[in-house]
Every structure is written in structure tokens, then in C-alpha cells.
Amino acid sequence: MDFRRAVLSICLGLILLLIWQEWVDYEQQKDAGFELTEQLDLPSQTPSAPEPASQIAAEVPQAPAAGPAAPADANIVPSTSSALESVSSVEVQTDVLKVSIDTYGGELRVARLLKYPVEVEMPDVPYRLLRNSAVGLLVAQSGLVGNEQELPNHKTTFSSQQSSYALSDSQDSLQVPLYWTSPSGVEYVKLFTFYRDSYLVDVEFRVSNNGSQIWQGYQYGQFLSTEQVIESEGFLFFRTLPSYRGAAIYTPETKYDKIDYDEIKTESPVFETESGWVAMLEHYFVTAWLPQEKSPFRLYTKPLRSGAGPTQYQIGYVALSPTTIQPNSTGVLRSQIYIGPKEQKRIEDPAEGLILTVDYGWLTPVSSPLFWLLQKINLVINNWGWSIILLTLLVKIVFYPLSAASYKSMAKMKKLQPRLKTLKERFGDDKQKMNQAMMEIYKKEKINPLGGCLPILIQIPVFIALYWVLLESVELRQAPFIFWLTDLSRSDPYYVLPVLMGASMFAQQFLNPTPLDALQKNIMMTLPIVFTVFFLWFPSGLVLYWLVNNVLSIAQQWYITRKLIAS
């Protein structure tokens, strides 16, 4: 097979893949019925409150049946309330988080990431990861359920001694207690503990059983969410691929499993396990309930109908073994929630498998070492743009033998171009005789027509793996490079990098053997234009990688071609 024809087939296949992806995106957005733009947490003169039209049909997990095992359908039962009610807010601020806790249910309603602005141009407007708006709803709920007594859940009205808490310079942790006493006299403290430079929050229920009966309860934590659909940038099939947004679970049995909204609607998956977690994912951020009790629990998902508004979804966990507290005794039920960025150094330790939320797909074994190397380079250089350039150079050095073999084969083919052109003129449209004559020349000159193709195919997984590293890494979000490139995760506002990338592809065309077929030649000359348009909306960090890779390839190919032609 001619090398050019193989490359052309790959490029056309990629374009078809992009068209298919565009169709899938269109269908998903049509089914969702709405779009979600980035939430701009702009300053307001009044406290944030849920929208009355949201009509959130929040439900409370049902207590598992008594006995060693809970029935499979002990999942969720309807509540009497259908609105996301609000009593009062408790504002909490640390060095990295600004959180709003509603005393109705002790729900985490709003969480702002103080070190992650919405946009580079708005450094004082932090990104909202938890949101209590009708569109793009995401709140964290937790509570206790039982079979024979009233227990505090996310519909209980707690009391607070303060309306705001702030982590002082001398503190390493901050405790925020909420209080409630049951009709039977059992006292509860729902305690949130925040830590300096941490997105992990401890959520505890401290129970003082002042009665004469044994107390039993099951802890749960869940997210209430609406479907989040973000359009990828660009138009037609010239778009960046959207990152996954939705639910995910992890258990030792099923490992990491993404559960999209369609699957929740149709199947409502349920898992029973003794360790694991549930999470809601966004491109660069994750919120995850991390059960701490070493006992069996159920991970559940469920769609909730809410009238004319968008469908809400519950994704959570509930313990299957009760916690028991003797009369005149106290006990504690513990869990944790992570609310923050997918920084690999932060999500590696809190729970097994949480680092898999940085999703490189099936190329994770290749992508993870590449990110590790990129991160180590940045520790020295302290500029992600220059780190990408150096990483690209190191990858080219590693693959130099393969690239050299490919370029040598292409250089030999280019050297034969005059003879091949003569053959075309001699045989005209007789392709069979033309191919036979070409194969005789290749055999005589000891040239493998696939010699330029196979080495490149071997490198493709590495290039794709690096693509996902640059696309998925929150560390590159709003990372500046030089001059006008203030955010490597966004497209080049002046399209300088895409144009230079396209020019580098044109330059490579002149170093490669010219196709004998006129149609094939025209298509190959058109591809740089196609890919330039495609790259206009790519994150500038990715375009920088491709540009540097092309420049290094041109230099290497020019040197090898010149050396062989001169010999």
C-alpha cells in the first residue's frame, strides 16, 4: 500500500469519527432539552436562594430492613415535600473553599473554589462546583434513617449558633456544628470539619442517646443533580470533544464505572459493596461522597420527576448495617466529601480509585506516566507551556529511531519520484503494469513502501495519550504561557498557533513524496486547511504540542532527506 494512501485513509477516518461525534452530541443535547453554560458566581446584594420554579422532588433513602441482609428494593421512598426549601444559611470560608450550608437538612448548597476563577479575566469570581439553581443543580445531602424512630435527614431543620465561620491564620481546621433534638430526647450534632489547603470535608453525626432504648441508625450521603450539558467549542464537526459530565461509582468489584443520565433513567443501577464511593464529575472538578464506616453499604441511582422542569437525579450511598448506641451513651457516624479539582496529588490518597476520575480512558497506562513526567518538568521550569515543549522534545528523542526509519523510507521514495513519474507517463492508465513496474523498482532499490507508515502507526497511541493528558489535566486550566496565551486550556484568541500549525503541515507536504495521482495530491494539499480550521477551537496547550511536534518532525525529516539525497 502506498504510504500516502494510508495516511489519507487515516485522516479521512478521523474526519468521519468527528462527524459521528457531532451527531451524538446533537442527539444528547436535543434529548436533554436545555443547555448549561458556565455558572458565573457574580456578586449579589442578597443571599443566594433556590429558584421557586425548580420544584426539587428530593427524596429520603429508606432505612434497610432489619436483619443481616437488606432487600434489593430497599432503595428510596417518596417524601411529602417537593421543593428545595430553605431556612437560613451558614457561610463557611477557608483558604480554598467558600461554602453555604442551609440549616434545612444541613445541606451543602453552594461551594465556591476560591483558587479556581471562572475565567482568567475574572480572577475574583470563583467557580461554583455546588449550585442550588434550577438549571445545573448540584447539592450534597446527608442524614440518618432508621426503622422505628425519627432521625435527622436532609429535610430536618437544624439550628446553628453562628451564621458564619472563617478559618483564621492560626487555625489548621474549622468545625461547623448544627444541632437538632428528636421528640424522644436524643440529641444530634451534625458536624462539618474543614481543613487548611484541603478540599476534603469530614461530615459526622454525633449522637447522644439520653433515652432508655437502644438507638439504631443508618447513615447516607447523596447528590441531587440535574443533567449538565455543555456544548463543545466550534461548529459542524470542527469541535473539541466534550469531557464527560455525570455520575460515577467505584467498588472493588466493578472498579471505576461511569453512569450517565440515560442509564440512570432506564436502569437506575444499584451496587452493594463494603468499600467504594459515589461521585459527580465535571471536566476539571469532582464532588464525591467517601463513606468511612467499614461496613456494607449500597450505592444507588434514581431519576426524580419534577413536573415541567428538568429531571433531577439522586446518586448516593446508604449503610446496610446499623450503628448501635446503648442508652445513656454517645456514638459517632462518619463520612467524608471531596469538593474540588481533579488535582492528582490531592485525589490519590482520600479513597481507592478516586484518581481514576482523571479519565484518560483505555490509554491510562500510557497517559499517566506522560503526565507524571510533564509534572516533574514543570516543577523545574514552572511554566506549563515550556513544559509541554520540553516534553514534546523528549518524546521525539525517545521515538527518534522509529521516526528516522520512517523519514529514511520517505526520503528514498522522494528520490525515486522522477523514475516513478516516467513510469506513469509510459504506462498511462494501465495501473496493473504500473504497479508491477513500481514493485520491481522497490525490490531493486530495497525500499519497503510501508516503511514510512508502520513507525508512525506505532507512535499514534503515544500521541493520543498525550492529547488526553493535555485535555484532562486541571493543572493546565488557566495556566499562562507567554504574551497573549494566558490560558492553555482555552483556544488561542488570535488563532496564531493554529495558523502556524497549519503552515507547518504545508511545509511537511513539500518534504514528502508527491502523490502521482492528481486527486490524491489535491486532497493531501487540502488537509492542512481542514486541520487548521479544526484546531482553531482546540485548547492552546494541545495546539502548542502539535505545532512543536511538527516543527521537530520537519527539522528531522529535512536533515535525513538532505543527507540521503546527497549520498
LUMPA-354901 format. One record per residue (C-alpha): x, y, z; residue number from 1. Coordinates in steps of 0.25 Angstrom, whole numbers, m for minus. Layout:
% LUMPA-354901
+-------+-------+-------+-----+
:     u :     v :     w :   n :
+-------+-------+-------+-----+
:     X :     Y :     Z : NUM :
...
+-------+-------+-------+-----+
//
This chain:
% LUMPA-354901
+-------+-------+-------+-----+
:     u :     v :     w :   n :
+-------+-------+-------+-----+
:     0 :     0 :     0 :   1 :
:     5 :    14 :    m3 :   2 :
:     9 :    22 :     9 :   3 :
:     1 :    34 :     5 :   4 :
:   m11 :    26 :     3 :   5 :
:   m10 :    20 :    17 :   6 :
:    m9 :    34 :    23 :   7 :
:   m20 :    39 :    15 :   8 :
:   m29 :    28 :    19 :   9 :
:   m25 :    31 :    34 :  10 :
:   m29 :    45 :    32 :  11 :
:   m42 :    43 :    25 :  12 :
:   m45 :    33 :    36 :  13 :
:   m43 :    43 :    47 :  14 :
:   m52 :    53 :    40 :  15 :
:   m63 :    42 :    39 :  16 :
:   m61 :    40 :    54 :  17 :
:   m63 :    55 :    57 :  18 :
:   m75 :    55 :    49 :  19 :
:   m81 :    44 :    57 :  20 :
:   m77 :    50 :    70 :  21 :
:   m84 :    63 :    65 :  22 :
:   m97 :    55 :    62 :  23 :
:   m96 :    48 :    76 :  24 :
:   m94 :    62 :    83 :  25 :
:  m106 :    67 :    75 :  26 :
:  m115 :    56 :    79 :  27 :
:  m111 :    57 :    94 :  28 :
:  m114 :    72 :    95 :  29 :
:  m127 :    70 :    87 :  30 :
:  m131 :    59 :    98 :  31 :
:  m127 :    68 :   109 :  32 :
:  m135 :    79 :   105 :  33 :
:  m126 :    90 :   111 :  34 :
:  m112 :    95 :   111 :  35 :
:  m104 :    99 :   123 :  36 :
:   m93 :   110 :   122 :  37 :
:   m82 :   112 :   132 :  38 :
:   m88 :   117 :   145 :  39 :
:   m83 :   131 :   147 :  40 :
:   m84 :   134 :   162 :  41 :
:   m85 :   149 :   161 :  42 :
:   m86 :   157 :   174 :  43 :
:  m101 :   160 :   179 :  44 :
:  m107 :   169 :   189 :  45 :
:  m116 :   158 :   194 :  46 :
:  m113 :   144 :   199 :  47 :
:  m113 :   133 :   189 :  48 :
:  m126 :   125 :   189 :  49 :
:  m132 :   114 :   181 :  50 :
:  m141 :   117 :   170 :  51 :
:  m156 :   115 :   173 :  52 :
:  m158 :   109 :   160 :  53 :
:  m148 :    98 :   162 :  54 :
:  m158 :    89 :   169 :  55 :
:  m148 :    79 :   174 :  56 :
:  m154 :    66 :   178 :  57 :
:  m144 :    62 :   187 :  58 :
:  m146 :    48 :   194 :  59 :
:  m140 :    41 :   206 :  60 :
:  m133 :    28 :   205 :  61 :
:  m141 :    17 :   212 :  62 :
:  m135 :    10 :   224 :  63 :
:  m131 :    m4 :   221 :  64 :
:  m140 :   m15 :   226 :  65 :
:  m135 :   m21 :   240 :  66 :
:  m127 :   m33 :   239 :  67 :
:  m114 :   m37 :   233 :  68 :
:  m117 :   m34 :   219 :  69 :
:  m126 :   m23 :   213 :  70 :
:  m136 :   m26 :   202 :  71 :
:  m131 :   m22 :   188 :  72 :
:  m143 :   m12 :   186 :  73 :
:  m140 :    m4 :   199 :  74 :
:  m136 :     8 :   192 :  75 :
:  m143 :    21 :   192 :  76 :
:  m157 :    25 :   196 :  77 :
:  m164 :    38 :   193 :  78 :
:  m165 :    49 :   203 :  79 :
:  m176 :    59 :   205 :  80 :
:  m169 :    71 :   201 :  81 :
:  m166 :    75 :   186 :  82 :
:  m158 :    88 :   188 :  83 :
:  m144 :    91 :   191 :  84 :
:  m147 :    98 :   204 :  85 :
:  m138 :   108 :   211 :  86 :
:  m138 :   113 :   226 :  87 :
:  m125 :   120 :   227 :  88 :
:  m111 :   119 :   222 :  89 :
:   m98 :   117 :   230 :  90 :
:   m86 :   123 :   222 :  91 :
:   m72 :   116 :   223 :  92 :
:   m59 :   121 :   217 :  93 :
:   m46 :   114 :   217 :  94 :
:   m33 :   117 :   209 :  95 :
:   m38 :   109 :   197 :  96 :
:   m54 :   108 :   199 :  97 :
:   m65 :   117 :   202 :  98 :
:   m78 :   108 :   205 :  99 :
:   m92 :   111 :   208 : 100 :
:   m99 :   101 :   217 : 101 :
:  m114 :   102 :   219 : 102 :
:  m120 :    99 :   233 : 103 :
:  m131 :    92 :   225 : 104 :
:  m125 :    78 :   225 : 105 :
:  m111 :    83 :   227 : 106 :
:  m109 :    82 :   212 : 107 :
:   m97 :    87 :   205 : 108 :
:  m104 :    96 :   195 : 109 :
:   m93 :   105 :   189 : 110 :
:   m78 :   102 :   189 : 111 :
:   m68 :   112 :   182 : 112 :
:   m54 :   109 :   179 : 113 :
:   m46 :   121 :   183 : 114 :
:   m33 :   117 :   175 : 115 :
:   m41 :   114 :   162 : 116 :
:   m47 :   126 :   156 : 117 :
:   m58 :   124 :   146 : 118 :
:   m50 :   132 :   135 : 119 :
:   m36 :   137 :   135 : 120 :
:   m42 :   151 :   132 : 121 :
:   m50 :   150 :   145 : 122 :
:   m40 :   146 :   156 : 123 :
:   m49 :   150 :   167 : 124 :
:   m61 :   141 :   163 : 125 :
:   m58 :   127 :   168 : 126 :
:   m64 :   115 :   161 : 127 :
:   m77 :   109 :   167 : 128 :
:   m76 :    94 :   168 : 129 :
:   m88 :    92 :   177 : 130 :
:  m100 :   100 :   172 : 131 :
:  m115 :   102 :   176 : 132 :
:  m120 :   107 :   163 : 133 :
:  m131 :   101 :   155 : 134 :
:  m122 :    98 :   143 : 135 :
:  m109 :    92 :   147 : 136 :
:  m114 :    88 :   160 : 137 :
:  m104 :    80 :   169 : 138 :
:  m105 :    80 :   184 : 139 :
:   m99 :    70 :   194 : 140 :
:  m109 :    64 :   204 : 141 :
:  m107 :    54 :   216 : 142 :
:  m114 :    49 :   228 : 143 :
:  m118 :    37 :   236 : 144 :
:  m130 :    27 :   234 : 145 :
:  m136 :    17 :   243 : 146 :
:  m148 :     7 :   244 : 147 :
:  m154 :    11 :   258 : 148 :
:  m151 :    25 :   261 : 149 :
:  m150 :    39 :   255 : 150 :
:  m136 :    43 :   251 : 151 :
:  m129 :    55 :   245 : 152 :
:  m129 :    55 :   230 : 153 :
:  m127 :    65 :   219 : 154 :
:  m142 :    70 :   222 : 155 :
:  m139 :    73 :   237 : 156 :
:  m138 :    87 :   241 : 157 :
:  m125 :    89 :   249 : 158 :
:  m120 :   100 :   258 : 159 :
:  m107 :   108 :   258 : 160 :
:  m100 :   116 :   268 : 161 :
:   m94 :   125 :   257 : 162 :
:   m97 :   130 :   243 : 163 :
:   m83 :   130 :   238 : 164 :
:   m70 :   123 :   241 : 165 :
:   m56 :   126 :   235 : 166 :
:   m43 :   119 :   236 : 167 :
:   m33 :   128 :   243 : 168 :
:   m18 :   129 :   240 : 169 :
:   m15 :   122 :   253 : 170 :
:   m24 :   110 :   250 : 171 :
:   m22 :    97 :   243 : 172 :
:   m36 :    93 :   244 : 173 :
:   m50 :    98 :   245 : 174 :
:   m62 :    92 :   252 : 175 :
:   m77 :    96 :   248 : 176 :
:   m87 :    89 :   257 : 177 :
:  m102 :    88 :   254 : 178 :
:  m112 :    84 :   265 : 179 :
:  m125 :    76 :   266 : 180 :
:  m132 :    69 :   277 : 181 :
:  m142 :    58 :   274 : 182 :
:  m156 :    57 :   281 : 183 :
:  m151 :    45 :   289 : 184 :
:  m139 :    54 :   294 : 185 :
:  m128 :    48 :   286 : 186 :
:  m118 :    60 :   283 : 187 :
:  m111 :    61 :   270 : 188 :
:   m99 :    69 :   265 : 189 :
:   m97 :    69 :   250 : 190 :
:   m82 :    74 :   250 : 191 :
:   m75 :    78 :   238 : 192 :
:   m59 :    79 :   239 : 193 :
:   m52 :    87 :   229 : 194 :
:   m36 :    87 :   227 : 195 :
:   m26 :    97 :   223 : 196 :
:   m22 :    95 :   208 : 197 :
:   m31 :    83 :   207 : 198 :
:   m44 :    80 :   199 : 199 :
:   m47 :    69 :   208 : 200 :
:   m59 :    71 :   218 : 201 :
:   m62 :    62 :   229 : 202 :
:   m77 :    60 :   232 : 203 :
:   m80 :    54 :   245 : 204 :
:   m93 :    51 :   253 : 205 :
:   m90 :    51 :   268 : 206 :
:  m102 :    44 :   275 : 207 :
:  m105 :    46 :   290 : 208 :
:  m115 :    35 :   293 : 209 :
:  m121 :    40 :   306 : 210 :
:  m133 :    31 :   306 : 211 :
:  m135 :    17 :   311 : 212 :
:  m136 :    10 :   298 : 213 :
:  m124 :     5 :   289 : 214 :
:  m122 :    14 :   277 : 215 :
:  m120 :     9 :   263 : 216 :
:  m118 :    17 :   250 : 217 :
:  m112 :    16 :   236 : 218 :
:  m104 :    28 :   230 : 219 :
:  m106 :    32 :   216 : 220 :
:  m100 :    43 :   207 : 221 :
:  m105 :    47 :   193 : 222 :
:  m104 :    57 :   182 : 223 :
:  m117 :    63 :   176 : 224 :
:  m114 :    68 :   162 : 225 :
:  m120 :    72 :   148 : 226 :
:  m114 :    68 :   135 : 227 :
:  m102 :    76 :   131 : 228 :
:  m100 :    78 :   116 : 229 :
:   m88 :    87 :   111 : 230 :
:   m86 :    89 :    97 : 231 :
:   m72 :    87 :    91 : 232 :
:   m66 :    99 :    84 : 233 :
:   m66 :   101 :    69 : 234 :
:   m76 :    98 :    58 : 235 :
:   m80 :    86 :    50 : 236 :
:   m70 :    75 :    52 : 237 :
:   m59 :    85 :    55 : 238 :
:   m61 :    83 :    70 : 239 :
:   m53 :    80 :    82 : 240 :
:   m58 :    67 :    88 : 241 :
:   m67 :    69 :   101 : 242 :
:   m62 :    64 :   114 : 243 :
:   m71 :    54 :   122 : 244 :
:   m81 :    60 :   132 : 245 :
:   m89 :    51 :   140 : 246 :
:   m89 :    41 :   151 : 247 :
:   m78 :    31 :   154 : 248 :
:   m76 :    20 :   165 : 249 :
:   m65 :    11 :   169 : 250 :
:   m65 :    m2 :   176 : 251 :
:   m55 :   m13 :   178 : 252 :
:   m64 :   m22 :   170 : 253 :
:   m68 :   m13 :   158 : 254 :
:   m56 :    m3 :   159 : 255 :
:   m58 :    10 :   152 : 256 :
:   m71 :    12 :   145 : 257 :
:   m77 :    24 :   139 : 258 :
:   m92 :    24 :   139 : 259 :
:   m99 :    34 :   130 : 260 :
:  m112 :    40 :   132 : 261 :
:  m119 :    32 :   121 : 262 :
:  m114 :    19 :   129 : 263 :
:  m120 :    25 :   142 : 264 :
:  m133 :    28 :   135 : 265 :
:  m134 :    14 :   129 : 266 :
:  m127 :     5 :   139 : 267 :
:  m125 :    12 :   152 : 268 :
:  m113 :     3 :   155 : 269 :
:  m111 :    m1 :   169 : 270 :
:   m98 :    m7 :   175 : 271 :
:   m95 :   m14 :   189 : 272 :
:   m81 :   m13 :   194 : 273 :
:   m72 :   m12 :   206 : 274 :
:   m64 :     0 :   201 : 275 :
:   m65 :    10 :   190 : 276 :
:   m70 :    23 :   187 : 277 :
:   m80 :    31 :   178 : 278 :
:   m77 :    44 :   170 : 279 :
:   m82 :    55 :   161 : 280 :
:   m72 :    58 :   150 : 281 :
:   m69 :    71 :   142 : 282 :
:   m58 :    74 :   133 : 283 :
:   m47 :    78 :   143 : 284 :
:   m55 :    76 :   156 : 285 :
:   m61 :    65 :   164 : 286 :
:   m70 :    64 :   177 : 287 :
:   m70 :    50 :   183 : 288 :
:   m76 :    44 :   196 : 289 :
:   m66 :    35 :   202 : 290 :
:   m72 :    26 :   213 : 291 :
:   m63 :    24 :   225 : 292 :
:   m70 :    13 :   232 : 293 :
:   m64 :    m1 :   230 : 294 :
:   m78 :    m8 :   227 : 295 :
:   m86 :   m12 :   216 : 296 :
:   m94 :    m1 :   208 : 297 :
:  m102 :     1 :   196 : 298 :
:   m99 :    11 :   185 : 299 :
:  m111 :    15 :   178 : 300 :
:  m116 :    24 :   166 : 301 :
:  m130 :    29 :   163 : 302 :
:  m137 :    39 :   154 : 303 :
:  m147 :    48 :   161 : 304 :
:  m159 :    55 :   153 : 305 :
:  m161 :    69 :   156 : 306 :
:  m173 :    74 :   147 : 307 :
:  m170 :    83 :   135 : 308 :
:  m155 :    85 :   140 : 309 :
:  m143 :    77 :   136 : 310 :
:  m142 :    63 :   142 : 311 :
:  m134 :    62 :   155 : 312 :
:  m125 :    51 :   159 : 313 :
:  m121 :    44 :   172 : 314 :
:  m107 :    38 :   173 : 315 :
:  m103 :    33 :   187 : 316 :
:  m100 :    23 :   197 : 317 :
:  m107 :    17 :   210 : 318 :
:  m101 :     8 :   220 : 319 :
:  m107 :    m6 :   221 : 320 :
:  m102 :   m10 :   235 : 321 :
:  m108 :    m1 :   246 : 322 :
:   m99 :     7 :   256 : 323 :
:  m104 :     3 :   270 : 324 :
:  m103 :    13 :   282 : 325 :
:  m107 :     8 :   296 : 326 :
:  m115 :    16 :   306 : 327 :
:  m108 :    28 :   313 : 328 :
:   m97 :    27 :   303 : 329 :
:   m91 :    34 :   291 : 330 :
:   m87 :    30 :   277 : 331 :
:   m81 :    36 :   264 : 332 :
:   m85 :    32 :   250 : 333 :
:   m74 :    37 :   240 : 334 :
:   m73 :    40 :   225 : 335 :
:   m65 :    50 :   216 : 336 :
:   m68 :    58 :   204 : 337 :
:   m58 :    63 :   194 : 338 :
:   m62 :    76 :   187 : 339 :
:   m51 :    81 :   178 : 340 :
:   m42 :    80 :   166 : 341 :
:   m36 :    67 :   160 : 342 :
:   m22 :    70 :   164 : 343 :
:   m15 :    57 :   164 : 344 :
:    m7 :    60 :   177 : 345 :
:   m20 :    63 :   184 : 346 :
:   m29 :    51 :   180 : 347 :
:   m19 :    40 :   180 : 348 :
:   m20 :    37 :   195 : 349 :
:   m34 :    40 :   200 : 350 :
:   m40 :    27 :   194 : 351 :
:   m36 :    16 :   186 : 352 :
:   m39 :    18 :   171 : 353 :
:   m43 :    33 :   173 : 354 :
:   m31 :    37 :   164 : 355 :
:   m38 :    30 :   152 : 356 :
:   m47 :    42 :   151 : 357 :
:   m36 :    48 :   143 : 358 :
:   m40 :    39 :   132 : 359 :
:   m30 :    36 :   121 : 360 :
:   m39 :    24 :   116 : 361 :
:   m32 :    12 :   111 : 362 :
:   m19 :    19 :   109 : 363 :
:   m17 :    22 :   124 : 364 :
:    m5 :    13 :   125 : 365 :
:     2 :    22 :   115 : 366 :
:    m4 :    35 :   119 : 367 :
:    m1 :    34 :   134 : 368 :
:    14 :    33 :   132 : 369 :
:    13 :    44 :   122 : 370 :
:     6 :    53 :   132 : 371 :
:    16 :    49 :   143 : 372 :
:    27 :    54 :   134 : 373 :
:    21 :    67 :   130 : 374 :
:    18 :    70 :   145 : 375 :
:    33 :    67 :   148 : 376 :
:    37 :    76 :   137 : 377 :
:    28 :    87 :   142 : 378 :
:    34 :    87 :   156 : 379 :
:    47 :    91 :   150 : 380 :
:    42 :   101 :   139 : 381 :
:    30 :   106 :   146 : 382 :
:    23 :   109 :   133 : 383 :
:    13 :    99 :   127 : 384 :
:    15 :   104 :   113 : 385 :
:    30 :   102 :   113 : 386 :
:    28 :    89 :   120 : 387 :
:    19 :    84 :   108 : 388 :
:    30 :    88 :    98 : 389 :
:    41 :    80 :   106 : 390 :
:    32 :    68 :   108 : 391 :
:    29 :    68 :    93 : 392 :
:    44 :    69 :    90 : 393 :
:    47 :    57 :   100 : 394 :
:    36 :    49 :    93 : 395 :
:    43 :    52 :    79 : 396 :
:    56 :    47 :    85 : 397 :
:    50 :    34 :    90 : 398 :
:    44 :    31 :    77 : 399 :
:    56 :    36 :    68 : 400 :
:    60 :    22 :    63 : 401 :
:    45 :    20 :    58 : 402 :
:    44 :    34 :    52 : 403 :
:    57 :    33 :    46 : 404 :
:    53 :    19 :    39 : 405 :
:    40 :    26 :    34 : 406 :
:    47 :    38 :    29 : 407 :
:    58 :    30 :    22 : 408 :
:    48 :    22 :    15 : 409 :
:    40 :    34 :    11 : 410 :
:    53 :    41 :     6 : 411 :
:    57 :    29 :    m3 : 412 :
:    43 :    29 :    m8 : 413 :
:    44 :    44 :   m11 : 414 :
:    58 :    41 :   m18 : 415 :
:    50 :    31 :   m27 : 416 :
:    40 :    42 :   m31 : 417 :
:    46 :    45 :   m45 : 418 :
:    46 :    30 :   m49 : 419 :
:    32 :    27 :   m44 : 420 :
:    27 :    39 :   m52 : 421 :
:    34 :    33 :   m64 : 422 :
:    27 :    20 :   m62 : 423 :
:    13 :    27 :   m61 : 424 :
:    16 :    34 :   m74 : 425 :
:    20 :    21 :   m80 : 426 :
:     8 :    12 :   m75 : 427 :
:    m3 :    23 :   m75 : 428 :
:   m16 :    17 :   m69 : 429 :
:   m11 :     3 :   m69 : 430 :
:   m10 :     2 :   m53 : 431 :
:    m7 :   m13 :   m53 : 432 :
:     6 :   m11 :   m61 : 433 :
:     9 :     2 :   m54 : 434 :
:     9 :    m5 :   m40 : 435 :
:    17 :   m17 :   m45 : 436 :
:    28 :    m8 :   m50 : 437 :
:    28 :     0 :   m37 : 438 :
:    29 :   m12 :   m29 : 439 :
:    41 :   m17 :   m37 : 440 :
:    48 :    m3 :   m35 : 441 :
:    45 :    m4 :   m20 : 442 :
:    51 :   m18 :   m19 : 443 :
:    63 :   m14 :   m27 : 444 :
:    65 :    m1 :   m18 : 445 :
:    62 :    m9 :    m6 : 446 :
:    51 :     0 :    m2 : 447 :
:    39 :    m4 :     7 : 448 :
:    26 :     4 :     2 : 449 :
:    21 :     2 :    17 : 450 :
:    34 :     7 :    23 : 451 :
:    29 :    21 :    25 : 452 :
:    15 :    17 :    30 : 453 :
:    18 :     6 :    41 : 454 :
:    27 :    14 :    50 : 455 :
:    17 :    25 :    50 : 456 :
:     6 :    16 :    54 : 457 :
:    14 :    11 :    66 : 458 :
:    15 :    25 :    71 : 459 :
:     0 :    28 :    69 : 460 :
:    m4 :    23 :    83 : 461 :
:     6 :    31 :    90 : 462 :
:     1 :    44 :    83 : 463 :
:   m13 :    41 :    86 : 464 :
:    m9 :    38 :   101 : 465 :
:    m2 :    52 :   101 : 466 :
:   m14 :    58 :    95 : 467 :
:   m23 :    53 :   107 : 468 :
:   m13 :    57 :   117 : 469 :
:   m13 :    71 :   112 : 470 :
:   m28 :    71 :   110 : 471 :
:   m32 :    65 :   124 : 472 :
:   m21 :    72 :   133 : 473 :
:   m27 :    82 :   142 : 474 :
:   m13 :    87 :   145 : 475 :
:   m13 :    93 :   131 : 476 :
:   m27 :   101 :   134 : 477 :
:   m24 :   116 :   133 : 478 :
:    m9 :   113 :   132 : 479 :
:    m2 :   124 :   125 : 480 :
:     9 :   122 :   115 : 481 :
:    15 :   135 :   108 : 482 :
:     9 :   148 :   103 : 483 :
:    m6 :   147 :    99 : 484 :
:    m7 :   132 :   103 : 485 :
:   m12 :   134 :   117 : 486 :
:   m20 :   120 :   118 : 487 :
:   m14 :   108 :   112 : 488 :
:   m28 :   101 :   114 : 489 :
:   m35 :   111 :   104 : 490 :
:   m33 :   113 :    90 : 491 :
:   m24 :   123 :    84 : 492 :
:   m32 :   136 :    84 : 493 :
:   m24 :   141 :    72 : 494 :
:   m22 :   128 :    65 : 495 :
:    m7 :   130 :    63 : 496 :
:    m4 :   116 :    68 : 497 :
:   m14 :   109 :    59 : 498 :
:    m9 :   117 :    47 : 499 :
:     5 :   113 :    50 : 500 :
:     1 :    99 :    52 : 501 :
:    m5 :    99 :    38 : 502 :
:     7 :   105 :    32 : 503 :
:    16 :    94 :    38 : 504 :
:     7 :    84 :    31 : 505 :
:     8 :    91 :    18 : 506 :
:    23 :    91 :    20 : 507 :
:    23 :    76 :    22 : 508 :
:    16 :    74 :     9 : 509 :
:    28 :    79 :     1 : 510 :
:    37 :    69 :     9 : 511 :
:    28 :    57 :     6 : 512 :
:    28 :    49 :    m7 : 513 :
:    18 :    55 :   m17 : 514 :
:     6 :    46 :   m20 : 515 :
:     5 :    42 :   m34 : 516 :
:   m10 :    42 :   m34 : 517 :
:   m15 :    57 :   m36 : 518 :
:   m28 :    55 :   m28 : 519 :
:   m19 :    49 :   m16 : 520 :
:   m10 :    61 :   m18 : 521 :
:   m21 :    71 :   m17 : 522 :
:   m27 :    64 :    m5 : 523 :
:   m14 :    64 :     3 : 524 :
:   m11 :    78 :     0 : 525 :
:   m25 :    82 :     6 : 526 :
:   m23 :    74 :    19 : 527 :
:   m14 :    85 :    25 : 528 :
:   m26 :    95 :    23 : 529 :
:   m36 :    85 :    29 : 530 :
:   m28 :    83 :    41 : 531 :
:   m25 :    97 :    43 : 532 :
:   m40 :   100 :    44 : 533 :
:   m41 :    88 :    53 : 534 :
:   m30 :    94 :    62 : 535 :
:   m36 :   108 :    63 : 536 :
:   m44 :   103 :    75 : 537 :
:   m34 :    94 :    81 : 538 :
:   m28 :    97 :    95 : 539 :
:   m16 :   105 :    92 : 540 :
:    m7 :    95 :   100 : 541 :
:   m11 :    84 :    90 : 542 :
:    m9 :    93 :    78 : 543 :
:     5 :    96 :    84 : 544 :
:     8 :    82 :    85 : 545 :
:     5 :    79 :    71 : 546 :
:    12 :    91 :    66 : 547 :
:    25 :    87 :    73 : 548 :
:    24 :    73 :    69 : 549 :
:    22 :    77 :    54 : 550 :
:    34 :    87 :    55 : 551 :
:    43 :    76 :    61 : 552 :
:    38 :    66 :    50 : 553 :
:    41 :    76 :    39 : 554 :
:    55 :    78 :    45 : 555 :
:    58 :    63 :    46 : 556 :
:    52 :    60 :    32 : 557 :
:    59 :    71 :    25 : 558 :
:    72 :    66 :    31 : 559 :
:    70 :    52 :    27 : 560 :
:    65 :    55 :    14 : 561 :
:    77 :    64 :    11 : 562 :
:    87 :    54 :    16 : 563 :
:    81 :    43 :     7 : 564 :
:    79 :    51 :    m6 : 565 :
:    94 :    56 :    m4 : 566 :
:    99 :    42 :    m3 : 567 :
+-------+-------+-------+-----+
//
